[in-house]
Amino acid sequence: MVKLRLKRCGRKQRVIYRIVATDVRSRREGRYLRKVGFYDPIKNKTFSNVPVILYFLERGAQPTGTVYDILKRRPELFKERTLS
């Protein structure tokens, strides 16, 4: 099963998270299928590749709770498909 989850990047005290599509059996910092965006909690910036996210969601990928909350802010995702 594929999940959309956060992968921690950046240096100490300056964290940035990548939003990645990964297999549920891999670790947080482990191997991922594809990078689909990033989230910077310090500057509160988010970039998400909407067509790729929709591709994975249509094929049954489940976002984690935090990724779901980040994706809810994007109105483009709700025009084409509602998150479940």
Phi and psi restraints in degrees (range 20) as a CNS / XPLOR table:
assign (resid 1 and name C) (resid 2 and name N)
       (resid 2 and name CA) (resid 2 and name C) 1.0 -103.1 20.0 2
assign (resid 2 and name N) (resid 2 and name CA)
       (resid 2 and name C) (resid 3 and name N) 1.0 138.6 20.0 2
assign (resid 2 and name C) (resid 3 and name N)
       (resid 3 and name CA) (resid 3 and name C) 1.0 -125.6 20.0 2
assign (resid 3 and name N) (resid 3 and name CA)
       (resid 3 and name C) (resid 4 and name N) 1.0 149.2 20.0 2
assign (resid 3 and name C) (resid 4 and name N)
       (resid 4 and name CA) (resid 4 and name C) 1.0 -96.0 20.0 2
assign (resid 4 and name N) (resid 4 and name CA)
       (resid 4 and name C) (resid 5 and name N) 1.0 116.9 20.0 2
assign (resid 4 and name C) (resid 5 and name N)
       (resid 5 and name CA) (resid 5 and name C) 1.0 -139.8 20.0 2
assign (resid 5 and name N) (resid 5 and name CA)
       (resid 5 and name C) (resid 6 and name N) 1.0 172.3 20.0 2
assign (resid 5 and name C) (resid 6 and name N)
       (resid 6 and name CA) (resid 6 and name C) 1.0 -93.0 20.0 2
assign (resid 6 and name N) (resid 6 and name CA)
       (resid 6 and name C) (resid 7 and name N) 1.0 139.6 20.0 2
assign (resid 6 and name C) (resid 7 and name N)
       (resid 7 and name CA) (resid 7 and name C) 1.0 -119.8 20.0 2
assign (resid 7 and name N) (resid 7 and name CA)
       (resid 7 and name C) (resid 8 and name N) 1.0 123.8 20.0 2
assign (resid 7 and name C) (resid 8 and name N)
       (resid 8 and name CA) (resid 8 and name C) 1.0 -75.6 20.0 2
assign (resid 8 and name N) (resid 8 and name CA)
       (resid 8 and name C) (resid 9 and name N) 1.0 132.9 20.0 2
assign (resid 8 and name C) (resid 9 and name N)
       (resid 9 and name CA) (resid 9 and name C) 1.0 -137.0 20.0 2
assign (resid 9 and name N) (resid 9 and name CA)
       (resid 9 and name C) (resid 10 and name N) 1.0 179.3 20.0 2
assign (resid 9 and name C) (resid 10 and name N)
       (resid 10 and name CA) (resid 10 and name C) 1.0 93.5 20.0 2
assign (resid 10 and name N) (resid 10 and name CA)
       (resid 10 and name C) (resid 11 and name N) 1.0 -179.6 20.0 2
assign (resid 10 and name C) (resid 11 and name N)
       (resid 11 and name CA) (resid 11 and name C) 1.0 -100.1 20.0 2
assign (resid 11 and name N) (resid 11 and name CA)
       (resid 11 and name C) (resid 12 and name N) 1.0 -177.5 20.0 2
assign (resid 11 and name C) (resid 12 and name N)
       (resid 12 and name CA) (resid 12 and name C) 1.0 -61.5 20.0 2
assign (resid 12 and name N) (resid 12 and name CA)
       (resid 12 and name C) (resid 13 and name N) 1.0 133.1 20.0 2
assign (resid 12 and name C) (resid 13 and name N)
       (resid 13 and name CA) (resid 13 and name C) 1.0 66.3 20.0 2
assign (resid 13 and name N) (resid 13 and name CA)
       (resid 13 and name C) (resid 14 and name N) 1.0 4.9 20.0 2
assign (resid 13 and name C) (resid 14 and name N)
       (resid 14 and name CA) (resid 14 and name C) 1.0 -134.1 20.0 2
assign (resid 14 and name N) (resid 14 and name CA)
       (resid 14 and name C) (resid 15 and name N) 1.0 62.0 20.0 2
assign (resid 14 and name C) (resid 15 and name N)
       (resid 15 and name CA) (resid 15 and name C) 1.0 -77.8 20.0 2
assign (resid 15 and name N) (resid 15 and name CA)
       (resid 15 and name C) (resid 16 and name N) 1.0 142.9 20.0 2
assign (resid 15 and name C) (resid 16 and name N)
       (resid 16 and name CA) (resid 16 and name C) 1.0 -134.0 20.0 2
assign (resid 16 and name N) (resid 16 and name CA)
       (resid 16 and name C) (resid 17 and name N) 1.0 140.4 20.0 2
assign (resid 16 and name C) (resid 17 and name N)
       (resid 17 and name CA) (resid 17 and name C) 1.0 -111.5 20.0 2
assign (resid 17 and name N) (resid 17 and name CA)
       (resid 17 and name C) (resid 18 and name N) 1.0 136.8 20.0 2
assign (resid 17 and name C) (resid 18 and name N)
       (resid 18 and name CA) (resid 18 and name C) 1.0 -93.3 20.0 2
assign (resid 18 and name N) (resid 18 and name CA)
       (resid 18 and name C) (resid 19 and name N) 1.0 139.0 20.0 2
assign (resid 18 and name C) (resid 19 and name N)
       (resid 19 and name CA) (resid 19 and name C) 1.0 -92.6 20.0 2
assign (resid 19 and name N) (resid 19 and name CA)
       (resid 19 and name C) (resid 20 and name N) 1.0 117.9 20.0 2
assign (resid 19 and name C) (resid 20 and name N)
       (resid 20 and name CA) (resid 20 and name C) 1.0 -127.3 20.0 2
assign (resid 20 and name N) (resid 20 and name CA)
       (resid 20 and name C) (resid 21 and name N) 1.0 153.2 20.0 2
assign (resid 20 and name C) (resid 21 and name N)
       (resid 21 and name CA) (resid 21 and name C) 1.0 -95.4 20.0 2
assign (resid 21 and name N) (resid 21 and name CA)
       (resid 21 and name C) (resid 22 and name N) 1.0 121.8 20.0 2
assign (resid 21 and name C) (resid 22 and name N)
       (resid 22 and name CA) (resid 22 and name C) 1.0 -140.6 20.0 2
assign (resid 22 and name N) (resid 22 and name CA)
       (resid 22 and name C) (resid 23 and name N) 1.0 158.6 20.0 2
assign (resid 22 and name C) (resid 23 and name N)
       (resid 23 and name CA) (resid 23 and name C) 1.0 -73.2 20.0 2
assign (resid 23 and name N) (resid 23 and name CA)
       (resid 23 and name C) (resid 24 and name N) 1.0 144.4 20.0 2
assign (resid 23 and name C) (resid 24 and name N)
       (resid 24 and name CA) (resid 24 and name C) 1.0 -65.8 20.0 2
assign (resid 24 and name N) (resid 24 and name CA)
       (resid 24 and name C) (resid 25 and name N) 1.0 -21.6 20.0 2
assign (resid 24 and name C) (resid 25 and name N)
       (resid 25 and name CA) (resid 25 and name C) 1.0 -81.9 20.0 2
assign (resid 25 and name N) (resid 25 and name CA)
       (resid 25 and name C) (resid 26 and name N) 1.0 -11.8 20.0 2
assign (resid 25 and name C) (resid 26 and name N)
       (resid 26 and name CA) (resid 26 and name C) 1.0 -86.2 20.0 2
assign (resid 26 and name N) (resid 26 and name CA)
       (resid 26 and name C) (resid 27 and name N) 1.0 157.4 20.0 2
assign (resid 26 and name C) (resid 27 and name N)
       (resid 27 and name CA) (resid 27 and name C) 1.0 -76.1 20.0 2
assign (resid 27 and name N) (resid 27 and name CA)
       (resid 27 and name C) (resid 28 and name N) 1.0 172.8 20.0 2
assign (resid 27 and name C) (resid 28 and name N)
       (resid 28 and name CA) (resid 28 and name C) 1.0 -61.8 20.0 2
assign (resid 28 and name N) (resid 28 and name CA)
       (resid 28 and name C) (resid 29 and name N) 1.0 -42.8 20.0 2
assign (resid 28 and name C) (resid 29 and name N)
       (resid 29 and name CA) (resid 29 and name C) 1.0 -95.3 20.0 2
assign (resid 29 and name N) (resid 29 and name CA)
       (resid 29 and name C) (resid 30 and name N) 1.0 9.6 20.0 2
assign (resid 29 and name C) (resid 30 and name N)
       (resid 30 and name CA) (resid 30 and name C) 1.0 -83.1 20.0 2
assign (resid 30 and name N) (resid 30 and name CA)
       (resid 30 and name C) (resid 31 and name N) 1.0 -159.9 20.0 2
assign (resid 30 and name C) (resid 31 and name N)
       (resid 31 and name CA) (resid 31 and name C) 1.0 -68.4 20.0 2
assign (resid 31 and name N) (resid 31 and name CA)
       (resid 31 and name C) (resid 32 and name N) 1.0 144.3 20.0 2
assign (resid 31 and name C) (resid 32 and name N)
       (resid 32 and name CA) (resid 32 and name C) 1.0 -132.7 20.0 2
assign (resid 32 and name N) (resid 32 and name CA)
       (resid 32 and name C) (resid 33 and name N) 1.0 159.5 20.0 2
assign (resid 32 and name C) (resid 33 and name N)
       (resid 33 and name CA) (resid 33 and name C) 1.0 -78.7 20.0 2
assign (resid 33 and name N) (resid 33 and name CA)
       (resid 33 and name C) (resid 34 and name N) 1.0 -45.8 20.0 2
assign (resid 33 and name C) (resid 34 and name N)
       (resid 34 and name CA) (resid 34 and name C) 1.0 -160.5 20.0 2
assign (resid 34 and name N) (resid 34 and name CA)
       (resid 34 and name C) (resid 35 and name N) 1.0 142.8 20.0 2
assign (resid 34 and name C) (resid 35 and name N)
       (resid 35 and name CA) (resid 35 and name C) 1.0 -84.6 20.0 2
assign (resid 35 and name N) (resid 35 and name CA)
       (resid 35 and name C) (resid 36 and name N) 1.0 127.2 20.0 2
assign (resid 35 and name C) (resid 36 and name N)
       (resid 36 and name CA) (resid 36 and name C) 1.0 -117.7 20.0 2
assign (resid 36 and name N) (resid 36 and name CA)
       (resid 36 and name C) (resid 37 and name N) 1.0 0.7 20.0 2
assign (resid 36 and name C) (resid 37 and name N)
       (resid 37 and name CA) (resid 37 and name C) 1.0 165.8 20.0 2
assign (resid 37 and name N) (resid 37 and name CA)
       (resid 37 and name C) (resid 38 and name N) 1.0 -174.3 20.0 2
assign (resid 37 and name C) (resid 38 and name N)
       (resid 38 and name CA) (resid 38 and name C) 1.0 -146.0 20.0 2
assign (resid 38 and name N) (resid 38 and name CA)
       (resid 38 and name C) (resid 39 and name N) 1.0 162.7 20.0 2
assign (resid 38 and name C) (resid 39 and name N)
       (resid 39 and name CA) (resid 39 and name C) 1.0 -140.0 20.0 2
assign (resid 39 and name N) (resid 39 and name CA)
       (resid 39 and name C) (resid 40 and name N) 1.0 125.4 20.0 2
assign (resid 39 and name C) (resid 40 and name N)
       (resid 40 and name CA) (resid 40 and name C) 1.0 -111.2 20.0 2
assign (resid 40 and name N) (resid 40 and name CA)
       (resid 40 and name C) (resid 41 and name N) 1.0 103.4 20.0 2
assign (resid 40 and name C) (resid 41 and name N)
       (resid 41 and name CA) (resid 41 and name C) 1.0 -71.8 20.0 2
assign (resid 41 and name N) (resid 41 and name CA)
       (resid 41 and name C) (resid 42 and name N) 1.0 -20.8 20.0 2
assign (resid 41 and name C) (resid 42 and name N)
       (resid 42 and name CA) (resid 42 and name C) 1.0 -74.7 20.0 2
assign (resid 42 and name N) (resid 42 and name CA)
       (resid 42 and name C) (resid 43 and name N) 1.0 -47.7 20.0 2
assign (resid 42 and name C) (resid 43 and name N)
       (resid 43 and name CA) (resid 43 and name C) 1.0 -89.9 20.0 2
assign (resid 43 and name N) (resid 43 and name CA)
       (resid 43 and name C) (resid 44 and name N) 1.0 -5.9 20.0 2
assign (resid 43 and name C) (resid 44 and name N)
       (resid 44 and name CA) (resid 44 and name C) 1.0 56.7 20.0 2
assign (resid 44 and name N) (resid 44 and name CA)
       (resid 44 and name C) (resid 45 and name N) 1.0 44.9 20.0 2
assign (resid 44 and name C) (resid 45 and name N)
       (resid 45 and name CA) (resid 45 and name C) 1.0 -109.3 20.0 2
assign (resid 45 and name N) (resid 45 and name CA)
       (resid 45 and name C) (resid 46 and name N) 1.0 145.8 20.0 2
assign (resid 45 and name C) (resid 46 and name N)
       (resid 46 and name CA) (resid 46 and name C) 1.0 -136.8 20.0 2
assign (resid 46 and name N) (resid 46 and name CA)
       (resid 46 and name C) (resid 47 and name N) 1.0 136.4 20.0 2
assign (resid 46 and name C) (resid 47 and name N)
       (resid 47 and name CA) (resid 47 and name C) 1.0 -126.6 20.0 2
assign (resid 47 and name N) (resid 47 and name CA)
       (resid 47 and name C) (resid 48 and name N) 1.0 130.0 20.0 2
assign (resid 47 and name C) (resid 48 and name N)
       (resid 48 and name CA) (resid 48 and name C) 1.0 -137.7 20.0 2
assign (resid 48 and name N) (resid 48 and name CA)
       (resid 48 and name C) (resid 49 and name N) 1.0 136.3 20.0 2
assign (resid 48 and name C) (resid 49 and name N)
       (resid 49 and name CA) (resid 49 and name C) 1.0 -84.5 20.0 2
assign (resid 49 and name N) (resid 49 and name CA)
       (resid 49 and name C) (resid 50 and name N) 1.0 93.7 20.0 2
assign (resid 49 and name C) (resid 50 and name N)
       (resid 50 and name CA) (resid 50 and name C) 1.0 -60.4 20.0 2
assign (resid 50 and name N) (resid 50 and name CA)
       (resid 50 and name C) (resid 51 and name N) 1.0 -45.1 20.0 2
assign (resid 50 and name C) (resid 51 and name N)
       (resid 51 and name CA) (resid 51 and name C) 1.0 -61.3 20.0 2
assign (resid 51 and name N) (resid 51 and name CA)
       (resid 51 and name C) (resid 52 and name N) 1.0 -37.0 20.0 2
assign (resid 51 and name C) (resid 52 and name N)
       (resid 52 and name CA) (resid 52 and name C) 1.0 -71.6 20.0 2
assign (resid 52 and name N) (resid 52 and name CA)
       (resid 52 and name C) (resid 53 and name N) 1.0 -39.3 20.0 2
assign (resid 52 and name C) (resid 53 and name N)
       (resid 53 and name CA) (resid 53 and name C) 1.0 -63.2 20.0 2
assign (resid 53 and name N) (resid 53 and name CA)
       (resid 53 and name C) (resid 54 and name N) 1.0 -43.7 20.0 2
assign (resid 53 and name C) (resid 54 and name N)
       (resid 54 and name CA) (resid 54 and name C) 1.0 -62.9 20.0 2
assign (resid 54 and name N) (resid 54 and name CA)
       (resid 54 and name C) (resid 55 and name N) 1.0 -36.8 20.0 2
assign (resid 54 and name C) (resid 55 and name N)
       (resid 55 and name CA) (resid 55 and name C) 1.0 -58.3 20.0 2
assign (resid 55 and name N) (resid 55 and name CA)
       (resid 55 and name C) (resid 56 and name N) 1.0 -48.1 20.0 2
assign (resid 55 and name C) (resid 56 and name N)
       (resid 56 and name CA) (resid 56 and name C) 1.0 -71.2 20.0 2
assign (resid 56 and name N) (resid 56 and name CA)
       (resid 56 and name C) (resid 57 and name N) 1.0 -37.6 20.0 2
assign (resid 56 and name C) (resid 57 and name N)
       (resid 57 and name CA) (resid 57 and name C) 1.0 -65.9 20.0 2
assign (resid 57 and name N) (resid 57 and name CA)
       (resid 57 and name C) (resid 58 and name N) 1.0 -37.1 20.0 2
assign (resid 57 and name C) (resid 58 and name N)
       (resid 58 and name CA) (resid 58 and name C) 1.0 -67.5 20.0 2
assign (resid 58 and name N) (resid 58 and name CA)
       (resid 58 and name C) (resid 59 and name N) 1.0 -24.0 20.0 2
assign (resid 58 and name C) (resid 59 and name N)
       (resid 59 and name CA) (resid 59 and name C) 1.0 -97.3 20.0 2
assign (resid 59 and name N) (resid 59 and name CA)
       (resid 59 and name C) (resid 60 and name N) 1.0 14.4 20.0 2
assign (resid 59 and name C) (resid 60 and name N)
       (resid 60 and name CA) (resid 60 and name C) 1.0 97.8 20.0 2
assign (resid 60 and name N) (resid 60 and name CA)
       (resid 60 and name C) (resid 61 and name N) 1.0 10.1 20.0 2
assign (resid 60 and name C) (resid 61 and name N)
       (resid 61 and name CA) (resid 61 and name C) 1.0 -68.5 20.0 2
assign (resid 61 and name N) (resid 61 and name CA)
       (resid 61 and name C) (resid 62 and name N) 1.0 141.2 20.0 2
assign (resid 61 and name C) (resid 62 and name N)
       (resid 62 and name CA) (resid 62 and name C) 1.0 -109.7 20.0 2
assign (resid 62 and name N) (resid 62 and name CA)
       (resid 62 and name C) (resid 63 and name N) 1.0 123.0 20.0 2
assign (resid 62 and name C) (resid 63 and name N)
       (resid 63 and name CA) (resid 63 and name C) 1.0 -76.5 20.0 2
assign (resid 63 and name N) (resid 63 and name CA)
       (resid 63 and name C) (resid 64 and name N) 1.0 146.4 20.0 2
assign (resid 63 and name C) (resid 64 and name N)
       (resid 64 and name CA) (resid 64 and name C) 1.0 -70.9 20.0 2
assign (resid 64 and name N) (resid 64 and name CA)
       (resid 64 and name C) (resid 65 and name N) 1.0 172.0 20.0 2
assign (resid 64 and name C) (resid 65 and name N)
       (resid 65 and name CA) (resid 65 and name C) 1.0 -59.8 20.0 2
assign (resid 65 and name N) (resid 65 and name CA)
       (resid 65 and name C) (resid 66 and name N) 1.0 -44.1 20.0 2
assign (resid 65 and name C) (resid 66 and name N)
       (resid 66 and name CA) (resid 66 and name C) 1.0 -69.0 20.0 2
assign (resid 66 and name N) (resid 66 and name CA)
       (resid 66 and name C) (resid 67 and name N) 1.0 -41.8 20.0 2
assign (resid 66 and name C) (resid 67 and name N)
       (resid 67 and name CA) (resid 67 and name C) 1.0 -65.4 20.0 2
assign (resid 67 and name N) (resid 67 and name CA)
       (resid 67 and name C) (resid 68 and name N) 1.0 -37.4 20.0 2
assign (resid 67 and name C) (resid 68 and name N)
       (resid 68 and name CA) (resid 68 and name C) 1.0 -59.9 20.0 2
assign (resid 68 and name N) (resid 68 and name CA)
       (resid 68 and name C) (resid 69 and name N) 1.0 -44.3 20.0 2
assign (resid 68 and name C) (resid 69 and name N)
       (resid 69 and name CA) (resid 69 and name C) 1.0 -63.9 20.0 2
assign (resid 69 and name N) (resid 69 and name CA)
       (resid 69 and name C) (resid 70 and name N) 1.0 -36.6 20.0 2
assign (resid 69 and name C) (resid 70 and name N)
       (resid 70 and name CA) (resid 70 and name C) 1.0 -68.5 20.0 2
assign (resid 70 and name N) (resid 70 and name CA)
       (resid 70 and name C) (resid 71 and name N) 1.0 -41.9 20.0 2
assign (resid 70 and name C) (resid 71 and name N)
       (resid 71 and name CA) (resid 71 and name C) 1.0 -71.8 20.0 2
assign (resid 71 and name N) (resid 71 and name CA)
       (resid 71 and name C) (resid 72 and name N) 1.0 -24.2 20.0 2
assign (resid 71 and name C) (resid 72 and name N)
       (resid 72 and name CA) (resid 72 and name C) 1.0 -62.9 20.0 2
assign (resid 72 and name N) (resid 72 and name CA)
       (resid 72 and name C) (resid 73 and name N) 1.0 -24.1 20.0 2
assign (resid 72 and name C) (resid 73 and name N)
       (resid 73 and name CA) (resid 73 and name C) 1.0 -74.4 20.0 2
assign (resid 73 and name N) (resid 73 and name CA)
       (resid 73 and name C) (resid 74 and name N) 1.0 -14.0 20.0 2
assign (resid 73 and name C) (resid 74 and name N)
       (resid 74 and name CA) (resid 74 and name C) 1.0 -92.8 20.0 2
assign (resid 74 and name N) (resid 74 and name CA)
       (resid 74 and name C) (resid 75 and name N) 1.0 109.3 20.0 2
assign (resid 74 and name C) (resid 75 and name N)
       (resid 75 and name CA) (resid 75 and name C) 1.0 -68.7 20.0 2
assign (resid 75 and name N) (resid 75 and name CA)
       (resid 75 and name C) (resid 76 and name N) 1.0 -21.7 20.0 2
assign (resid 75 and name C) (resid 76 and name N)
       (resid 76 and name CA) (resid 76 and name C) 1.0 -64.3 20.0 2
assign (resid 76 and name N) (resid 76 and name CA)
       (resid 76 and name C) (resid 77 and name N) 1.0 -31.5 20.0 2
assign (resid 76 and name C) (resid 77 and name N)
       (resid 77 and name CA) (resid 77 and name C) 1.0 -69.8 20.0 2
assign (resid 77 and name N) (resid 77 and name CA)
       (resid 77 and name C) (resid 78 and name N) 1.0 -29.2 20.0 2
assign (resid 77 and name C) (resid 78 and name N)
       (resid 78 and name CA) (resid 78 and name C) 1.0 -87.1 20.0 2
assign (resid 78 and name N) (resid 78 and name CA)
       (resid 78 and name C) (resid 79 and name N) 1.0 -15.9 20.0 2
assign (resid 78 and name C) (resid 79 and name N)
       (resid 79 and name CA) (resid 79 and name C) 1.0 -70.9 20.0 2
assign (resid 79 and name N) (resid 79 and name CA)
       (resid 79 and name C) (resid 80 and name N) 1.0 -41.0 20.0 2
assign (resid 79 and name C) (resid 80 and name N)
       (resid 80 and name CA) (resid 80 and name C) 1.0 -92.0 20.0 2
assign (resid 80 and name N) (resid 80 and name CA)
       (resid 80 and name C) (resid 81 and name N) 1.0 -34.2 20.0 2
assign (resid 80 and name C) (resid 81 and name N)
       (resid 81 and name CA) (resid 81 and name C) 1.0 -157.6 20.0 2
assign (resid 81 and name N) (resid 81 and name CA)
       (resid 81 and name C) (resid 82 and name N) 1.0 138.4 20.0 2
assign (resid 81 and name C) (resid 82 and name N)
       (resid 82 and name CA) (resid 82 and name C) 1.0 -85.7 20.0 2
assign (resid 82 and name N) (resid 82 and name CA)
       (resid 82 and name C) (resid 83 and name N) 1.0 143.2 20.0 2
assign (resid 82 and name C) (resid 83 and name N)
       (resid 83 and name CA) (resid 83 and name C) 1.0 -74.0 20.0 2
assign (resid 83 and name N) (resid 83 and name CA)
       (resid 83 and name C) (resid 84 and name N) 1.0 142.4 20.0 2
